[in-house]
Amino acid sequence: SLDVAGLDKPPIFEFELATDSPRPPRGGFKAQASLESDAPAKLVKLKSEIEKKLDDVPGQRPPEEVVRLDVVEEGIRIRLVATYFFDQGSANLRPTAIPVIDAIAEVLAPLANNMRVEGHSDSARGGNWFSNWEISSKRALTVIRYLVQAHSVDPIRLAATAFANNRPIAQSETEEGRALNRRIDLFILNETPETNLD
């Protein structure tokens, strides 16, 4: 079983100055739509390999609105909607989510690429801003811990980032929008880790 000891302690996480609304990529959203057609063949192939693994998940593949893969400027983004992977207010992976993480991790484990796991929350906690930081950082760390413990992903390749509710991708006035904002974004980055420290 997944060891989640220590997740009750204040986490260490990176953060950036955030905006109140999602930022378009350089060149606008049309540029984002053309990224995949212009992407290196190895990125497109890697995306296809992950999608094939998801097709083979026992039971049935989760719908696209739950797990979405996109080629972006940094590499490949795997967007995981939190309501499928975590119970409300929890940082423990739901049992039904484990096969999906396993399928993705089977492709990720042999790679040399760096990966960044971003945790995002919604704004439903009102003025209790720190709880949004806590839940988003703990969920990102849970995914990282699972990748390391269950699939032996090298920790040097992993980074956790928490944004709380500061990077929404949908309007927060509706439950549907808030559900989309609660997410994990896992990035497979173009660069590889620096191993030569000389």
N, C-alpha and C positions, 0 to 999 in steps of 0.2 A: 504494500500500500504506500501511497505517497506520504513522505515525511514532511509535515508542515510545521514542525517545531521551529519556533523563533519568529513565525509570522505575526505573533501578537506583540512583538517588539517594534519600536519605531524604525521603519526601514530607511535605508540610504538610497536616494534616488537622484537622478539628474533632472534638471528642469530648465526650461527656457522661458523667456518672456512671452506670454501667450496673448492672442487676440480673442475677441469675442465671437468671431465668425470664422468659418473655414477659409483658408487662403487658396486662391487658384494657383496652379503651377505657373512657372514662367512661360509666358506666351498665352496664358488663359486656358480655359477648360478644353477648347478645341485642340490645343497642343497636347493635352493629356490623352485625348482620344487617339491621337496619332502615334503615341509613344510606342505602342506594341508593334506597329508596322515598321517602325524605324529601329526597334530594339535589336541588339545582337542575337544571332540565332540561338546561342547557348541559353540566353534568358528565356526565350520563347519555348525552347525544348524543356527547360527546367519547370516552367509553369505547366506545361502539358503533362510532365511526369507527376507533379503533385495532383493535378486534376484527375489523372488516371487512378492514382492511389485512393482519392476520395470516392471515385466511382465504385471501388472495391470494398468500401467500408461495410462491415457486416450489417445486415438489415437493409438500409437504404442510404444513399448519399444525402447529407443535409442539404436543404435548399440553398440556392445562391444567395438569398438575402441573409443567411446565417453564416456562410463561409464564402468569401468573395476574394478572388485572386486578380491582381492587376499588375501590369508592368508599369513602373513609375520611374522617375528620373534616377532615384537611388538604387533601383534594382527591382525586386518583386515585393509587393505588399500583400500579405495574407490578412484579411480583415475578418475577425471572429466576433460575432454579436454576443455580448456577455450573457444575455438572458438564456441562451442555449447552453452555455458552458458553466455558469455559476448560478446558484440560488440567490435570491434577492438579499443583499447585504452580506453575502458570504464570499470568501476568497478561496474556498475549496472547490476543485473541479467536480462537476457532477459526473456520476458513473457513465451516463449516456454520452458524455462528451469525450471520454477517454479514447474510444476507438478513432475518433476524428483526429485528435492530437497525435495518436500513434501513427496514423496514416501519413500525416504531414511530416512527422519526425523521421520516418523511415527514409524519406528523401533528403531531409536536412542533415542528418547525422554524418554522412560521408563527406559533405561539402567542406571546403576550406574557407568559405565566405564568412565574414562577420555578420552577426544578426542583432537587431535591436527589437526589443519587445516593449511596446508602448501600452500603458494602461490609461483608459479614459472612463470617466463617469458622467452622469447626467447632473442636472441642477436641482434635483428633487429634494436634496437635503437642506435647501434654503440657506439660512445664514451660517450653518455649521460647515464652513468652508474646509476645515481641516479634515473632516470625515471623508470628503471627496478625494483629498490627497491620499488618505490612508487606503481606501478601498481600491483606488486605481493603481497605487504602487504595490499593494499586496497581491492583487490579481496578476500583475506583470511578473512579480517575483515567483508566484506559484507556477506560472507557465515555464519560466526559466528553470526552476527547481525540478520540474517534471522532465524537461528535456535533458537535464544533466543526470538525474538519478535513474530515470527509466530508459534513457536512450544513449547515455554516455556521450552527449554532446560536450565538446571541450569548452569549459567555462571561459577561456580566454577569448572565445569568439562571440560571447554574449554580453549584452548591456541591457539594463532595465531603465525605462524612463516613465515618469508619471506626469500627466497633464491635468488631473482632476477633471473638472467640467469646462476647462478653458479652450478646448479645441472641438467644438461641436461640429457635426456634419449634417445635422438636421435641426429643424425648429424645435425648441424645447417646450412649446406651449401644449403639445399633445403627447399622449402616452406613446404613440407610435414613434414620434420623433425622439423622445427621451430614450426609448429602447434602442434606437439606432446609435445614439450617442454613447451608450454604455457598451464599450467594445475593447477588444485587444487588437492592436495592429502589430503584426510581426513582419519585420522587414528583413529580407535577404539582401544584403548590401553588395554592391558591385566590387568593393575592395576586399582584400584578404587581410588577415591579421599580420601585424609586424612581429616576426619571430627572431630577427637578427638585431640584437641590442648593442652590437659593437659600433 
